[in-house]
Amino acid sequence: MVENHKYAVVDIETTGHSSSNGDRIIQIAIVFINDYKITNTYTTFINPEKQIPFFIQDLTKIKDEDVVNAPLFEEVGSQILDMLQDHIFVAHNVHFDLPFLQSELKRVGLPKLICKNMDTVEFTKLMFPNLYSYKLQDISSELHIELHSAHRADDDALATAHLLLKCIEQLSQLPLRTIELLHKRSFHLKSNLSLIFFEVLTSKRKELDSKDYPTYHSIPLKYVENEIDFQPIQQCYPLERSSKLRLFHESMERFEERPGQFELMDKIHAALKDKKEIVCEAETGIGKTLGYLLPATIYAMEQRKPVIVSTYTTHLIDQLILEEIPKLNELLGVQIQVGKLKGMHHYIDLYRFWQHLQLEDESYDETFTIMQILVWLTLTEEGDLTELNVSGGGQLFIDKIRRTDRFNMEELKEVDFYQKAIRKSEKCDILVTNHAMILADQERENRLLANGCATIIDEAHQFIHASMSRKERVFSYTNWKYVLGQFGTLDTEHLLYKLSDLHIPLALRVRLEKQFVEVVNTFDDTISAIVHSASQTKTRYKNTKKSILLGEFNIDESSLRRVANSIQTFIFSANSIIHSYSDQLELYSSIILNEWEYWIRELEIKVSEWDEIFLQDATLEAKWLEMDTRSIPGSLTIIKRPLNYQQDIKSALDPLREEGAVVWTSGTLSVPTNRHFITSQLGLDNNISISTFKASADYYKGAELLIVDDMPDIQQVSQSDYIESIAEAIVQTVLVTEGRCFVLFTSQDMLRKTVDLIQDTELLDDYMLFAQGMSSGSRMRLLKSFQRFSKSVLFGTNSFWEGVDVPGDALSVIIMVRLPFSSPEDPLFKKRAELLTINGQNPFTAYSLPEAVLRFRQGFGRLIRSSSDKGVFIVLDRRIETKSYGIDFIQAIPNIPVKKVSLENMVLELENWYTKGV
C-alpha cells in the first residue's frame, strides 16, 4: 500500500439525539488505526449531570450509577480534542457522532475539531451492498466481527474499527477497473471516502492486476457457470419409522422425533409416486419445509428432473435455499443442485447499466446506487436485483436498468443473468420459484417451468393473493405525476428538452410539447372532477381517509376517454418523430433515445392501466377510490381487484398437473366450520381431501388464552370511550409483563388513536413503542427495531398478522384488540358481499366469519414458534364469548387453557404467569 492516513474511529453514547435540546455524552471511545493496524484505544464514561432516560439505559445498559463519579466533559474535552487532531474522524453514522462532539466542544469553550471524516455506514453500503441491514450489530453478525455489547461505546468503536479495515480489504480485492470506476464517482460521496479509494487505486495499479473477471464493455463481472451433472441418489425414501430415525440421527445432533413430520413426508412421498394432487395443512412445529423437501429431493433425483417448489416471498425463497437445503445436504450426503427462477424484472440489464455509466449522474442517490452495483456485479452469481439493499432514490435508478423482454444483444447471452438462471433451472434437482412466476408462466409461448416432474406449493393460501395481485390494477396520482414529470417542457432539463440532442427540428419539438401540455391539462382537469365528486359522497365513518366504491359517485366517462386519447396521440407522435431521427446516433444520443423509449413504455403501461381501471367493466371485480382529505389530490389512489381468480389459478396449474403430482401446503388452510374455505378459492375440487398434521401435544404447553370479559361493547359506547378502555388494558398488560408485547388491530385509525392516547398519558414513557403506519420503516424493519429492546411494544394491523415471528424469549404476549372481521365499509368486502347475496349465500357465514377465523389462527400462530416458547394470547373483544360464533375462534387454535377474566384479574393472572415463567 502507498503511504496512508491515520484514522480515529469514534463512538459516543448519549442521553438522546439532540445536543441543542440538552442531551449529553455519557460515554466516548476512540480506536486509533495507523498503517491499517489498530495501535491504541481510549474510553471513558462521562457524567452528563442529568438522569439517563430509561430507554437509553435499556439500550446501552449504562445506568446513572455508572456515570455518577465519571469526569465531566469539560474535564476531558481538551484531551479528546488533542488526540483527534491530525486523524481522519471515522464513525458509524459520522453525521451524528461528529456534530454531537463538535457541539459539546463548543459548549465547554473548546475550538472546533478540524478534520476529514469517513462514515462506515456509507463505506459498508458500498463494499457490501447486499447486506440486509446496516446497523452495526447486524453488520457485525453478518461479517463475523466481534461485538460483545452493542450500544456500548468501547465495544461499538472497536467493532467499527474492524469494519473499516474489512471495507478497505474488500475494496483492495476488487478488480482494478471497478476501483477506477468507483474512484471517479467517489468525490460525490457525503464523507471523504475518496481518500481511501485513491490510496487503494494507486496500490492496485502497481500490482497491474486487472484481469480478475470477464468484462462487458469494461464492467467487471463475477461470472461462474459450471456444467451441472445429475448425481445418482444413493438414498431410497425411508419408508419405515426406524429408517427415518436412523437417517435423521446420523446427521442431526439432538434430533427430536416429530411424528407429524414423518406422516407428512409419507403423504407427500405417496402423492409424488402416484402423481396425485393433495392438500396438506401442517401446523407450526411440524417441520413442514424439511418434511416436503426430503421426499421431493429423492424423487427428483430418481426422475432426473426437477421438482418445482414455489413459495410467496423473496424472504421465504432465501430461507429455503440458505437454511433448509444445507440441512438436506447433510441428511442425504449429497450436494443438491438448486435452481432459482424469478420474473425477468428481478434481473439487471447489463447493456442499459453500461450506458448509464457513460452519463453524468443526476443525483447523489444515483451516484451511490451505481457505485453499489459496480461492487455487487463482482460479488453476485445470480444477478438478482433483490440482493441489493439500496435507498428509496436508488430504487428509481434500479427501475431504469431492470431486464425487459426487449433484449436483442446476442453477445450478452452468455453473461445475461436471466438467461443463466433459465439454463440452470433446466438442470437441477429442486427448482425454487415464487407463486407470481407460476401464474405468469401460463402466458409465455415457451414455458419456463415445463421441465418439472412435480410441484410443491408452500404458503398455498398466499396463491390467492398472488393471483389477485397479478390481476390488480392501481392508479396512483403521485405515480402518474412522477411519470408525466419526466417529460417536462422544452425549457426544462427533462426529456423534451433533450430532444435537441437527437437533432430533431424545433418545429417538431414544439408540436410534441403542445401535445404533451394537452395531456397534462386534460389529466389534471379529470382528476379534479373525480376528487370533487368523491368528496361529496358521504361515508358512514367520518375519518379523514375515504374508501368509496366507484359506482357510488359519478365520473364523466367522456373526460376519461379524452385522457386516454390525448396520451395515445402523444405516444404515437413521439415514437414517429424520434425513430425517424434515430439512425447512426453517437453514444450520448443513443442513451437519450433509450431514456425516451423507457419513459414512453412507462406511459404506455399507465394508459393501459387507465383503460383497464376506468373504461373496461366486469362483474366479478371491485373498483374503489381511496384518499386522505388532508392531502388531496396527492393521496388519491384507485384500485381495481378481481373477485374471481379460480380460472387464473387453474390455467396456471393445469400444465403442471400434466407433468406430475401437485402438493398444496401451508400452516393455515382451513377453519373448523368450513374445511374448504381456502381450497375452494384456489379452485380445487372438494374431492381433494385436506390432510392435517398437528404438532406434538406438548408443543403449546407454554401458551394460554385470556379473554377479558368486562371490556365495553363497541356498539354501546363512543369510539373515544372504547379506545380509552383498550389503552388501559394495553398499558396494564405492558406494565406487568415489562414489554415484549405485540398488539394487533383491525383498523389503522383505531391503532393510531390508541397509540396517541397511550403516549399522551406518559404511562409507558419507559418503553419503546413501535407502530405500523406511525413509526418509519418497513414491516421487517419495525420488527427488527422491536427486537432490539427488551422493554418494547409493537402495534400492527392486518398485514402484520401473518409471516411475522414474535420472538418468544422468556416472555411473549399478543393482545388482539378486535376479532379480525373485515370492516363492513371496506369496499372490497362490500362488493364481495353483494355478489354472495346475488348467488343466494349469506356473506357473513360464507365469507366474513371463516376469513376472520383464519386470521385469528394466523394471529395466534405468531405467539409460539418453538416448543420452548411461552406466551399469553389476550383477546379484548367480548364477542368471542357473547356471540354464538365465538366458539369457532376458540376451536380454530390448539387445545390450550382458556380463561375468562376481568381486566383486574387479568393483571393478577399475568403476574402469576410471569412469576412462574421466570
N, C-alpha and C positions, 0 to 999 in steps of 0.2 A: 504493500500500500504506500501511497505517497504520504508526505508529511500531513498530519491531520490535526483536527481541532481537539480541544479539551471540552468535556461535557460535564455539566452538573445536573443530575436527574433529581427533581424535587417533587415532593408530595406534601400536601398540608391537609390536616383535618380541622374543621371549623365548626362553630356553633350554628351556622346557617349559610345561606348562599349570598348574602349581601353585606359587605363590609360597610357600605354607606348607611345601612339601617342598624348598625351597631353590632353586627356579628363579628366574632374574633377567632383568631387561630388558637387551637388547643394542642396541636402537635405539628412539628415540622421535621422532615427527614431529607437528607441530601446524600446522594451516592455519586462519587466522582469517578469519571472514566477518562483515562488517558491511554493513547496507543491501543484503543479498543480493548482495554482491560480495566476492571474495577480496581481502583487504587486506594480508596478511602471512603468512610461513611461518617455521617453526623446525624444525630437525632436528639430531640428534647421535647418534653411536654412544655406547654406554655399556659400560664394562668390567665384565663380570659376575663377575670374579675366579674363574672356573671355565671348564672347557673347554665349547665349544659342541658338543652331540651331532651326530653325522654327519648324521642325518636332518633336523635343523634347518638345517645347512649346505646340504644338498641343496635344502631348501625355500626358504630365504631368500637363498642364495648369499652369506651373511655368514660369514666364516671367522675363526678365532681371531686371525690377524694383523691383521684389520680393526679389532679392538676392543682390542688389547693396549695401545695408547697413548691410548685414549679415556678421558674422565673417569669416575670412579666415580659412582654415582647420588647419593651424599651430597654430591658436589661441585656437582651441577646441580639437585638436587631442589627447593631453595628457589626458584631462578629459575623452574622449571617451575610450581611452585605459584602464584607471583605472576602469571605470565602467564595462568593458567587462571581466576583469580578474576574474578567478575562476567561470566562467559561461561556459556552453556549447553554442557555437555560432550557432544559428538557422536562416535559411533564406529560402525563396522560390527561389530555384536555388542558393544554397550556393556557388557553384563553380564560380559564377560571383561576388556576394557581398563580400565574404571573400577575394579573391585575390585582388580585386579592393581596398578594405580598406587597406589591407596589403601594397599594392603599395603606397598608399597615406601616410601611416605611415612612410614608408621608405623614401619617397620623402622629408618629413619635418624633417628627422633625428631622428624619434622615433623608439624604438625597435619593433620587430615583436611580434604580439599577439600570444601567445602560448595557444592553446585551442583545445578541441574536437569540432567537428561540426556535425550538422544534417541538412539534406536537406528535406524540407517539400514536394518538388516535388517527391522525391524518396519515402518518407513515404506515401504520399497520393496515389501514384500509387499502392502501396502495399495494403493499407487499403480500398481503393475504386477503385478496378481495372476495374470497369465498367463505369466510367465517360467518357464522350465523349471528354473532353479536360482537360488539367492540367494547363491551365493558371489560375492565381489567381482569376481573375474576373469571369471566368466561374465556377470554383470550388465554389466560394462564393455564386453564384446564385443557384447552384445545391444543396449545403448543408445548405442553408439559413443562411449564415454568413454575417453580415452587412459589406458592403464595399461602403462607400459613394462616395469616389473619387478615382477610380482606378488610379494607377501610381502616387499617392502622397505618399511619404514615410511613413508619420504618419498613414494614413488610411491603407496602404498595410501592415505595420508592425503589426498593431492591428488585421487585418484580418488573417494574418499569424499565430499570437499567438493563436487565436481562432481555426484555422485549426489544429495546433499542438495538442491542447487539444482534439479536436474532433477525431483525429487519435489515440491518446492514449486511449480515451474512446472506440473507435471501437475495438482496439486491446484487451482491457480488457474484452470485451464481447464475444470474440471468445472462442471456446472450448479449454480446456487445451491441448488436443492432437495437435490441429492446432498450438497453440503458441509454443509447443515444437518443432514441425517440422520447424516452421519459425525461431526460435532461432538458431537451428542447422545450418541454412544456412545464418544467418544474418551477420556473420563475413566476408562474401564475398561482402557485400554491399559497395558502394562508400563513404557513410558517416557513422558516428558512431552510427547508429540506434540500433546496438546490445545492447547498454547500456539500452535502453528503453525496448527491448524485454526481457532482463534479469530481470529488475525491475518487469515487468508485470507478467512474468512467475513465479517468486518467490512468488508474492502475490497470483496468481491463484492457485498454488499448495496448499497454505494454505487453500483455500476455498474448495479443493477436489471436484471441480465441473467439471467432465469430461464426463458427460453423457447427454449433451445438445442435441445431434443429433445422429441419427443412423449412423453407420460407415461401410465402406467396407475396409477390410484389414487396419484398423486403419486410414482411411481418413475420417474425419468428413464431413457429407453432410447435407445440408438442404433438406429435402425430405417431401414435402407436396402434398398429392394427395387425394382430397376429392371426394366422390361419387357425381356425378352431376345428379341432378334431373331436368327434363324439367319443367319450370314454365308455368302454363297456362297463356296465354296472355289475359289481360282484355281489351286491346285497339284494336278495329277493325280499319282497314285502313280508315283514314278520307277522304271520297270521296269529300265532299263539301268544297269549299274555306273557308266558315265560321268555319267549324270544324277544318280545318288545322290551321287557325289563332288562334282559341281558344287553341288548343294544344300547339302551339309554345309560345303564350303569357303567358301561365300559368307557363312555366318552364324556359323561357329565358327573362332576363331583356333587355330592349331596342331592342327588336326584330324588324327588318325591313323586311317587306314582299318583297320577290323576286319572281315575277310571273313565271320567267323561272324555278326556283327551283320547284315550285308546279307542273308545266307542266311536268317536268322531272319525278317527283315522280309518277304522274298519269300514264305516259307512261310505266314506269317500273312495276308498280303495275299490269297494264293490261297484260303486257307480262308474268309476273310470273303466273298469274291466267290462262292464255291461253297456257302456256308452249311454247311461241314463241321465235324466235331469232330476236333481234333488235340491231340497232346501234344508239347510242346517242352521238352527239357531243355537249359538254357543255362548253361554254366559261368561262374564269376566271371571277369570280364574281357571278356565278350561285349558288354556294354552292353545288357542284356536289356530294361530298362524303356523306354528310347527305342526299342529295336528293335520293341516291340509298340505303343507309343503312336503312332508315326508312321503306320503303315498304318491303325490303328484310328481315328485322328482324321480322316484323309482320307475314310475310308469313312463315318464318322458324318456328316460334313458333306455328303457326296454323298446319303446317305439321309435327311438332315434328321431323324434320330432318334439318340438317344444310344447309344454303345457303353458297356456296363457293365464297369467294371474293379473287381475285388474283390481285396483283399489281407487279411492276417491281423490286423495290429495297428494301433492308432491312430498309432504312430510311423511305420509304413510309409505310411499314408494321407497324413500330413502331409508326409513326404519326397517323395511322388509329386506332391502339389499345389504345394508350395513350392519344390521344386528341379527336378523334371523337366518339369512343364508350362511354366514360363518358358522353358526351353531350346527346347521345341517351338514356343512363340510366336515366338521369334526365327527358328527354322528355317523355319516356314511363312509368316511375315509376317502372321499374323492373331492376333486375341485369342480364344483358345479358351474357350468357355463351359464351365465346370466346375461340376458339382453334387456335393454330398457328402451322403450319406444314411446315417444310423446308426439304431440302435434307439431307441425312444421314451425309454428311461431315460437317454439321454445328454443330454436337454434339460431345461430348468428349467420348473417350473410357476409362472408369474408370480403367479397369484392366491394360491397357498399361501405364496409368499415374502412377498407383501404382508401376509398375515395374521400371519406371524411378526414382521414389523416392528412390529406393534401390541403385542406382548407384551414382558415383561421377559425378557432373555436369561438362559439357565440357567448359562452358564459363560463364561470368557474365550475359549475356542475358538469358541463360538457367536457371541459378540460380534464377534470378529475376522473370522470367516467371513462374517457378514452385511455387515460393512464392505467386505470384499474384493468381495463380489457386487455391492454398490451401485456400486462403481467399475467393475467388469467389465461391468455392463449398459450403461454409457455407451461402452464400447470394442468389445464383441463385435458381430459381424454375424450369426453363426450360432447363438449361444446354446448351444453345445456345452459341457456341464459339464466335459469332459475338458480344456478350455482352462485351467481353474482349477488353480492349484497351492496346495492347502490342506493343513493339518495332518491327522493321523490323527483327532483330535477333530472337526476341521472336516468330515471325510468323513461323520461321523454326521449332521451337520446337512444336508449335501448330500443324503443319502439321504431326508430328510424332504421335500425340495422338488423331487424328481425328477418329471418329467412321467409321468403314468399314463394309461391308457385311460379313466379316469373324468374326462372333460373335457366339461363341458356349458355352459361360459361362452361364449355366442355372440359377445359383444362382444370376446372375446380373440382371435378367429380371425385377425384381421389382424396382430396383434403376436406371436402364438404362434410361437416359433422352429421347432417341429417342423412346423407347418403350412407355414411359409415354406420349410423345406427340401424338403418334398414338392412344393410349387409349382415350386421351382427345378429339381428333379430331372426334371420333365416337359418342360423346355425347356432342354436343354444338349447339348453335343457329347460330353463324357466324364462319365459318372456314376460317381463313386468311392464304393465301399461296402466292407463287410467280409464275410467268409465267414459270420459269425453272422447277418447281415441277410438274406443269400440263403437260408440254411436256414430262418429264421423266416418268410420270405415265403410259404412253401407253406401256412401256416396262416391267412393273412389272407383275409378274404372279398373285399376289394378289394386285389389285389396292388399293391404299391408299385413293383415292378420290371417292370411289364408293358409299358413303352413302349420297351424297348431293341431294337436291331436286331442285336446280337451281344454275347457275353460273353467277357471275358478273366479267367481266374482265376490270379493271381500267387501265389507261395508255395503252389502247388497241394497239396503234400504236407500242408500245415497244415489243409487242408479236413477231413481225417480227424479231427484234434484238435478242430476247431471243432464237428463233429458229435458227437464223444464228449463234449465239454464241455456241449453243449446238452442231451444226454440224461443227463448225470451228475447224481446227487443226493448231497448231502453232509450228514450230520448232524454238527454241531459242538456239543459240550456247552456250551462257553463262549458260543457264539452264542445257543443256546436260553436259557441262564440270563440273558443280557442282555435278550432279548425279554420273558421272563417277569418280569424285574425292573422293567420299565416300569410294570407294573400295581400293584405294591406292595400295601399294605393301607389300611384306612380311616384309620389314624393315621400314615401316612407321606405326604409330599407328592408322591405319584405319581398315576397315572390314577384309581384307585379313590377316593382322597381328593378328587380334583377333581370327582367326580360331584355333590357337593353344590352346585356352581355351576350345574348343569343342573336344579336344583330337583327332584331325584329323591328320593322319601321314604326315610327312614333304613332302614325295614324292607326295602325292595328292595335298598338298597346292602349291607345286612348279608347278605342272601341271596346276592347276587353275590359278595361277599367269601368266603363259605363255599364256594361252588363253585370259586372260584379257589384257595383253600387246598387243596382236594381235588386240583386239577390238579397243584399243586406237589408235594404229598406222594406222589401216585401216580408222577409223573415221577421224583422222587428215589429212590424205592424200586426202580423198574425199572432205573434206571441203575446203582445199587449192585449189583443182581443181575448185570447184564451184565458189569460190571468184575470182580466176584468170579469169575464163570465163565471169563472170558478170562484172568485172572491164573493160573488153574490149568492153562491149556493150555501144554504145553511146545513151545518152538520150537527150531530147530536151532542158532541163534546166541544166545548169552547176552548180548545187548545190553540196555540199559535201554529201548530202543524196540522195541515189538512190532507186527508186522503179521500178522494172522490172518484167514483166510477165515471168513465167518460160519458156514459149515457145519461148522467144526472144533471148535466148542464149543456148548453148549446155551443157548438163550434161551427163556424161558417165553412162548409166544405169547399166552396169556390176559392176562398183565400188559401186553404191548404194546398189546393191544386196549383195555384199561382206560384207558391213557394217551390214546389217540385219542378214545375215547368221552367221557372227562371234559373234554377240551378242546372237543370239538364241543358238549357241553352248555353249557359256559361261553359259547362264542361265540354260540350261539342265544339264551341268556338275555340276554347283554349287548346284542345287536342289538335284541331285542324291547323291553327296558326303555328303552334310550337313544333309539330312534326314536319311541317313544310320547311322549317329552318334548322332542322336537327342534323343534317348531313355534314360530315367532316368537321365536327366541333373539336376545339382543343380541350385539354383535360378540364380546366376550370369550368368551361361552358357545359361540358357533358355532366359535370357534377350538379350544376344548376338545373339542367334538364331532368336529372334523376330526382332532384328535390321536387320539381314541378309534378313529375309523374307520381311521386309518393303522395303528395297532398291532394292531387286530383283523385287518386284512388281512394283516399280517405273521404273525400267529398262524395264520391260515388257510393261508398258504403253508407254514408249518412243519408243521402237521398233515398237509397233503397230502404233503409230503416224507417224513414219518414213515410214512405209509401206503405210499408207493412203495418205501421202503427196506426196511421190516420186514415188511409184510403182503402185498405182492404178490410173486409168484415168476415168474421167467422163466429159460429155459435159457441163452439167449445173453447173459448178463451176469455180471459179477463183483461180489461184495459182500465187503468186508473191513473189519476194525476196525484202527485204529492208535491206539497210546497210548504214552506215556513213563511207565515205572513210577515215575519220580521226581516226577511231578506228576499224580496221579490224584485226581479224575476230570477235572481241567481240560484235560488233553491229549487226552481221548477224542474220536476222530473216526471216523465210519463212512461208508464211501464205496460207492456203487453206480455201476458204469460199464458201458455196453453193450459187447458184443464184436462186434456186427453193426450196422454203420452204413450199409451199401450202400444199403438201401432208403430210408433217410432222405435220403441224398445224391441218389439217383435221383429221388425225389419233388420235391426242390427244383430239380433241373436240367432235368427234362423240359419244364416250361413255357418255359424259356429256350432249349432246343433247338428248340422250335417257332418261335421268333422269328428264329433265325439261327445263325451259327457259334458254337461254344464252343471256346475255346483254353485248355488247361491248361498252365501253365509254371512252372518252378522251377529252381533250381540243382542240386538232387539229387532225381531222380525214379526212379532205377533203381540196381541193383547188377549187377556183371558176370554173376553166376550166376543172377540172377532179374530179368530186364528188367521184368517186370510186377508186381514186389513191391508197389509203391505204387499203380499203376493198378488192380490187382485189388481192393485195399482201397477204392479210390474207386468200385468197381462198374463200371469201364469195360470195354468189350468188348476182348478180346485182339486183335481185328482192327484196332483203332485203333493204328497204329504209333507208336513213340516216336522222334521225330527229335532227335538230339543235336547240339548246336552247341558246338564246342570253341574255347577261346581260342587265340591265335596261339602258335606253337611256342616263342617266347622269353618268353612271359608269366611262366612259372615258372622262369626261368633263375636266379633268386636263391634257390631253395629246395633243400633236401636232406633226406633221411630217414636218421636214425641209429637202428639197432636195437641196444640194449645186450644182448649175448648172455651175460653172466655174472651176470645177476640171479638170485636164488634162485627156485625154483619154489614158489609159494604153497601147493601141496599137500604139499610136503616139509618145510616149516619152520613154526614157530609164527607167528601173526599179528604178534607183537611183533618177532620177528627180521626178518620181511618188511618191516614198517614202518620198521625201523631202516635196512635197505638202501635203501628208497625215499627216506628222508630224506637219506641220504648222497648219493645220486645227484642229488637236487634241490639240495642245498647246493653240491656241486661245480659243477653247471651254473650256478647263480646267481653264484657267486664268479668264475668265469672269464668269464662274459658280462656281469657287472656289472648284473644285473637285467633289466628288460623281459621278464619271464618269466611265462608262463601255464601253470599246472599243472592238468590235467584228471583228475578222479577219477570212478569209477562209484559210489562209496559215500560218503555223508556221514560215516559213522562212521570210515572209514579216513582221510578228509580231516582230520577233527578231531584224530585221534590223531597223524597225521603232522605237522600244524602245531604241536601241543602239544610234540612231541618236538624239532622244529627250534627252537622258542622256548626250550626248556629248555637246549639246547646253547649258546645265545647266539652261534652262529657267523654268524647273519645279523642281528645286532643293528643293523648299519649300514643295513639295508634296511627298507622299509615293506612289511609283509605284510598283504594283504587276503584274507580267506577267507569264502566264501559260507557262511552259517549261523553264522558266528562274529563277523565284523565287522558292525556295524549298517548298515542301509540296503538299498535295492532292488538288483537286478542292475545297472541302469544307473548307480545312484549309486556302487556299488563300482567299476565300470569308470571312471567319471569320476575317482574318487579315485586309482585306479591310474595314470591318465594324467598326473596332476599331478606325479608323482615319477619321476625318471629311474632311481633305484635302488629298484625295487619289484617285488613278486611277487604275482600274483593266483591264488588257488586256487579252483577251481569244480567243480561236479558236472554231472550230465546237462543241467540246464536252461541251463547256460552254453554248451553245445556248439553252439548254433545262434543266429544273429541277433546275435552279438556280434563286433564288429570289433576284433581285437587290433592296435593301431597298429604299423605297420612301423618308422618312423623309420630309424635306422641299423642297428638290430638287433631281431629278434623271435624268441623261442624258445617253442615249445609242447612241454611234456612230457606224454605220455599215460601215466599210471601203469598202467592196465589196459585191455585191449581192452574196448570198451564193450558187453559182453553184459549182458543183464538178469540179475539175481540169480535163481537157481532158486527161492529162497524168496519172491520177490516175488509177492504174492497175485494180481495181475493176470496175470502171466506163467504162474503155476501153473494158473489157470483156463483160459487160452488154450491151454496145452499139453494140458490134459485134453480139450478139445474137438477139437483137431487129432488127438490119438491115437484118439478115438472115430471120427473120419472117416477113419482109416487113413493119416494123414500123420505124418511124423517131425517133431516140434516143433522140433528143432534146425535141420534143413535148410530146413524150410518157413517158419520164423519167426525163431528166435533168431539164426542166422547172418546172414541178409540184413538184419535190423534192426541188428545190431552193425556190419556193413559200412557201412550207410547213415550211422550215427552217426560212424563213423571218417572217412568222406568229409566230413561236416559239421565235425568237429573240425579236420581238415586245412584246410578252407575258411576258418578263422579266420586262417590264417597269412599268406597272400599276398592282399592286397586291391588291389594295383596293380602294374603291370609293373616299377616301380622298387623294390618291397619286396624285402628279403632276409630269409630266415628258415630256421631249422632245426626240423624236426619230430622229436622224440625219443620212441621207444617203449621203455618199460621192461618190457614184458610179453613173456617169451620165447616164448610160444605162437605169436607171429607167424612164428617160424622153425622151431619144433619140431613144430607141428601141420600136418596136410595142408591145412587151411583157411586157413593163414596167407597163402598166395598170393592168396586172394580179397581180402584187405585191401589188399595192395600194388597189385594190378591195378585197384583202385577209385579210386586217386588218379592225378593226371597223371604222365607219364613223367619222373621226376626221379631224380637219383643216389641210390642206396640203399646204405648202408654198414653192415655188421655189425661192431660194435666192442665191446671190453671197456670197463668203466667208466673204467679208466685211459686207454685210447686215445681214448675219447670226449672226455675232457678235453683231450687233445692235439689232437684233430680240431677241437674248438670253438675252441681257442686259435689254430690256423692259420686257421680260417674267419673268426674275429673280426678277426685281423690283416689278412686280405685285405679284410674288409668295411669297415674304417676307412681 
